[in-house]
């Protein structure tokens, strides 16, 4: 048996609780026009009867927090729940947030941001089995990671950064949020490795949120930050920072129109991440249908579309099945990538190195 085969099988055993949850989800939900009709009927069979908590696995002011607060504002305005309470529970691998989500199985009065970081945590074998059972509901948007410095930095572009770090990988402090090995970390590590930098020696500094890492950058406590686009907006608008590179396939618009992509600068790197919503483990079909229907309606509002455009996100809408499939694919892809980059923690590395 090949190393790749053993690695694949052991990864699946490690993620058995999560894979089981995904299989149940995909088998439970139908597809096509009949599913839409059934989903609408199911949505009428349950609705929130009390305040709904929306858990955000990052600090206040970060991109995840901004999206959650806009979502809950629109959901409440349009009468989809009596009341919402947004709870910020930051920390490595979203453990604190996931503990809260899993505290009341079958109770869909708790929602949580679903993001690429969750899949990366699964790929790193960083989540205990009892925290792998959440119910994905929808995917709402794609976002892009940028690498940014202060406006007075001597680094003018991505090739300047690569040249300096090839000579001394520890020269600059690089801020990320919130966990080593997540998409924010990969958003700077992967293109730098392609440029010949020894990424194992980089000085990576995790923060509770990208909002905090940007404050640290502006205050002179960091040299470089990797963050998604919404976190940069006020700093770009005031001219306090400069984007060295963005991981999009083409230039973005608005204040990012002058921000070059990695590809423009000779590094063939394009990557995006996603945001969506999940709910408690064991959520019923009726509960899932209610929230999917409500979130779909909000995603079609003018206010949501304007909010997404302002933050230079790309709107998409995937239901539970497609979200579960996409997440499954991302976990396997991220595990292979983290292993290739040498960024897996010891527990996950043992899976990848098994003979």
Secondary structure, DSSP 8 states (H G I E B T S, - for coil): --HHHHHHHHHHHHTHHHHHHHHHHHHHS--HHHHHHHHHHHHHH----S-EEEEESS-TTSHHHHHHHHHHHHHHHTTSSS-EEEEE---GGGHHHHHHHTTSTT-TTEEEEEEHHHHHHHHTT-S-GGGS--EEEEEEEEE-EEEEEETT-S--SHHHHHHHHHH-TTSSEEEEES-TTSHHHHHHHHHHHHTT--GGG-EEEEES-HHHHHHHHHTTS-SEEEEEGGGGHHHHHTT-EEEEEE-SSS--SGGGTT--BTGGGT------EEEEEEE-TT--HHHHHHHHHHHHHHHTSHHHHHHHHHTT-EEEEE-HHHHHHHHHHHHHHHHHHHHHHT---HHHHHHHH--
